[in-house]
Amino acid sequence: MKQLILIATLSVSLPFATPALAEEGEDGKSLMEQGAELFLRGLTEQMEPALEDLKALTEDMGPQVLEFFSEMGPAFGTLLKEIEDWSVYEAPEILPNGDIIIRRKPEPSDEGTEDEGDDQDTVDL
């Protein structure tokens, strides 16, 4: 992410380079243009192996992912319609018997009423 911000900053600031920094190089490019070109070339060379690995992974897993979505897509659609707000649920738990449960988080108003109830049960003498 930092690299993308740096690239964007360099590309935006390139036209505003001062004349002292914009000296012409041997092939007619300014020093700023040459530096940006070298930076981007180095970045692409470093990213190339990772992108090749990602491409191979997507080629291997592509058919299985498509099959999964074709089978489970309608079920996920139904689930998304029923559950309006995911933030009110806790993380799923797997029980010892293999069942998976998703519990609702306690509402803040329920916790507040329990504390007030404790104060009302006590008697000051």
Residue pairs with C-beta under 8 A, 6 or more apart in sequence:
3 43
7 39
7 40
7 43
10 36
10 39
11 36
14 32
14 33
14 36
17 30
17 32
21 30
21 31
21 32
22 30
22 31
22 32
23 30
23 31
24 30
25 31
25 33
25 34
29 37
83 89
88 104
88 105
89 102
89 103
89 104
89 105
90 102
90 103
90 104
90 105
91 102
92 100
92 101
92 102
93 100
93 101
93 102
93 103
94 100
95 101
